[in-house]
Amino acid sequence: MPVVLGPNRYGKAETRLVRVVRDGGVHHIKDVTVGSALSGDMEAVHLTGDNAAVLPTDTQKNTVYAFARKHGVAEIEDFAILLARHYVESQPTVHHARVEIEEHFWDRIPVSEDVAGERGRHSFVRSGREVRTCAVHHDRDGTTTVVSGLRDLVVLNSTDSEFSGFVEDEYTTLPPTKDRVLATAVSARWRHLPGAEAPGTAYGESYDEVRRHLLGAFAETYSLSLQQTLYAMGERVLNAREEVCEVRLAMPNKHHFLVDLTPFGLDNPNEVFHAADRPYGLIEGSVLRDDAPDARFAWE
Ligand SMILES: O=c1[nH]c(=O)c2[nH]c(=O)[nH]c2[nH]1
């Protein structure tokens, strides 16, 4: 039976890079995980083993470290754009590059003024914060797409959440509730309008603001379902941030079940919960401007 090569890409996944910037005794660290995936004239390597078109994944890893030294790592989107364009522009056989980066936050460990003054400020504790993400594509036709995001942003409302009025069939046992705990770990990705990748785009400020609006909408929405909360979060970002044209959210419903304490002669007025970890509801959705331009490969 005749077979053909389908879509393919290759690259180096999860290159771990930590960069230390020294400002006298005050140090700053940037901790990122970089993945690159290239595609283009790759028929020969798959069909005959001819590697002439292949920029080794080892070289891609080295490029990440060399670029960190040459260009620094400021906003992850800018670093990803730099790398993606470099692969396409320097390699005739590479037609398309995807670079994804995750940033892991560190907090400074407070030290007493005496120690800080004498020995500097160079101690950090890994933050319990979310992970910041981005995925950049650059294509030989000149198109660059930028998707920013975050994951593991864990949030909880201890009231102002209901879930009732749902379909009940012969398998339904869930009691309707007018007051429940609503908790989730938000994964959000947002697509920047084309052109947003122009140098100088303030990705850091954009990130902080989108995060602020996601949290604000979660906290301020009286929730009738996680689906409704998801939409409100996406809508808030789109109304507030003109550089964003689409928001995709994935939110696991981290169920909190009221524990039955009657065997112990105790009541439980919405106070003691079992925080279950699985299975969990998974609510996913996209919210976009009605005039959002075609996403092309942005989400791939
Ligand atoms: O917000 C919710 N949406 C659902 O679709 C659902 N289904 C369920 O069992 N609990 C919930 N909660």
Ligand as a Chemical Component Dictionary entry (heavy atoms), coordinates in Angstrom:
data_LIG
# 
_chem_comp.id                   LIG 
_chem_comp.type                 NON-POLYMER 
_chem_comp.pdbx_formal_charge   0 
_chem_comp.three_letter_code    LIG 
# 
loop_
_chem_comp_atom.comp_id 
_chem_comp_atom.atom_id 
_chem_comp_atom.alt_atom_id 
_chem_comp_atom.type_symbol 
_chem_comp_atom.charge 
_chem_comp_atom.model_Cartn_x 
_chem_comp_atom.model_Cartn_y 
_chem_comp_atom.model_Cartn_z 
_chem_comp_atom.pdbx_ordinal 
LIG O1 O1 O 0 -19.902 24.254 37.403 1  
LIG C1 C1 C 0 -20.185 23.075 37.146 2  
LIG N1 N1 N 0 -20.432 22.719 35.852 3  
LIG C2 C2 C 0 -20.772 21.438 35.498 4  
LIG O2 O2 O 0 -20.987 21.141 34.289 5  
LIG C3 C3 C 0 -20.837 20.480 36.530 6  
LIG N2 N2 N 0 -21.127 19.158 36.547 7  
LIG C4 C4 C 0 -21.025 18.750 37.831 8  
LIG O3 O3 O 0 -21.222 17.561 38.226 9  
LIG N3 N3 N 0 -20.714 19.784 38.650 10 
LIG C5 C5 C 0 -20.582 20.887 37.853 11 
LIG N4 N4 N 0 -20.258 22.172 38.138 12 
# 
loop_
_chem_comp_bond.comp_id 
_chem_comp_bond.atom_id_1 
_chem_comp_bond.atom_id_2 
_chem_comp_bond.value_order 
_chem_comp_bond.pdbx_ordinal 
LIG O1 C1 DOUB 1  
LIG C1 N1 SING 2  
LIG C1 N4 SING 3  
LIG N1 C2 SING 4  
LIG C2 O2 DOUB 5  
LIG C2 C3 SING 6  
LIG C3 N2 SING 7  
LIG C3 C5 DOUB 8  
LIG N2 C4 SING 9  
LIG C4 O3 DOUB 10 
LIG C4 N3 SING 11 
LIG N3 C5 SING 12 
LIG C5 N4 SING 13 
# 
